């Protein structure tokens, strides 16, 4: 017997000698051999070891394959257990309701799908139970169901306060990002796609309709994906032939700089933003006069008279004067075709609940509200308003991954169904800009003249630069381009020559290009013809 044990030991040493060093491999090999020792005859094992000893490479391969099979089997088992659905709520609800102090409520129906289950509930109306009571108990319900935090949603019933829908998600379909694909939108009257709801419906937003025009508010903490959502929106809007885009990026142009070729104006400082917003208010006034002359009730976007949309990234940096100008656009701009997309990462009462001379808060004018991930429920309530948090609009319980959001936009989006915006890479942004750069519309003559007049107001600072006051502005710009030669000049270089602010220079350059008096030599550079 001792000789047999000695031969067995030598066989094991020969088997393990060619195997690599990692301890995990030793553990796996020892486990496999242990099973063989206790599950088979020793004589049979000796024969196997003798074969392996004479074929060492094959033996090592067998050990490695066994280890791989064991590890793979363990992972498959774990995934299978993760896929195990939660208990049927129809069967366990009476016990759960008792523990949640919702006794008297009942399950009306359960519908399962590949993601989870949808449960229709009838609450106890004699005890005054509503969906808000269930929302307050969501963490306890998730614990009872043994699901991850945020896996249960409550959807109120618009017709009956004592009915609601409970959505339990076993596997979150939004956990992986969804790549952006090039849209086919060519008009602001068409809906743009922002992302996907967890029930696989497309999140569509229509900014302009005959009977309704929308301003948009986007809010969320740093890293929640606001800039990514703005990129997705601009990816569709840049292709609209009846829309002029202006941008305000108070992060020094870091977020919107890539879109500058398709933006008629881009402000990157509070002073530039104030001038741009003053120009937008001048355009608004001119268009209201034009509508009154035509006896129209609202602007009708077209290629010759496009709608003007201003994207403001971080309204909290505008200051009081800039915020007042934004409030006026939000209050008066929809009918004359001057609309807003405003984003902030620090939603506060000063921004959203402060009123202008009309007594109307800014949030009350931004009817389409997109709330991305926030850290506290009060921030979600600040963005969404109306006590919607108590009705299940829990943006503080969204996925930690960037791009998750809730959208409130009656009558299309009235349920707190989580969604995730498309992922738009830097290369996709560059491709969208290149595709749309050469076919952007120009402002109509009346609006353009109002914008130019606002830049020439007496209370604006005089341009700096030698003899510039004696030069015609267009002539000064053309002279600078001609002197630069074929390499041309960038916006910053033209601004350094004292030719005005970036918004004014960019607007003039576009007009010179349209008249054939200047040309774009590369991205962000212009030269004389």
Buried (B, 14 or more C-beta within 10 A) or exposed (E): EEEEEEBBEEBBEBBBEEBEEEEEBBEBBEEBBEEBEEEEEBEEBBEBBEEBBEEBEEBBEBBBEBBEEBEEEEEEEEEEEEEEEBBEBBEBBEEBBEEBEBEEBEBEEBEEEEBBBBBBBBBBBEEEBBBBBBBEBBEEBBEBBEBEEBBBBBBBBEEEBBBBBBBBBBEBBBEEBBEBEEBEBBBBBBBBBBBBBBBEEEBBBBBBEEEEBBBBBBBBBEEBBBBBBBBBBBBBBBBBBBBBBBBBBBEEBEBBBBBBBBBBBBBBBBEBBBBBBBBBBBBBBBBBEBBEEEEEEBBBBEBEBBBBBBBBBBBBBBBEEBBBBBBBBBBBBBBBBBBBBBBBBBBEEEBBBBEBEEEEBBBBBBBBBBBBBBEEBEBBBBBBBEEBBBBBBBBBBBBEBBBBBBBBBEEEBBBBBBBBBBBBEEEBBEBBBEBBBEEBBBBBEBBBBBBBEBBEEEEBEEBEBEEBEEBEBEEBBBBBBEEBEEEBBBBEBBBEBEBBBBBBBBBBBBBBBEEEBBBBBEEBBBBBE
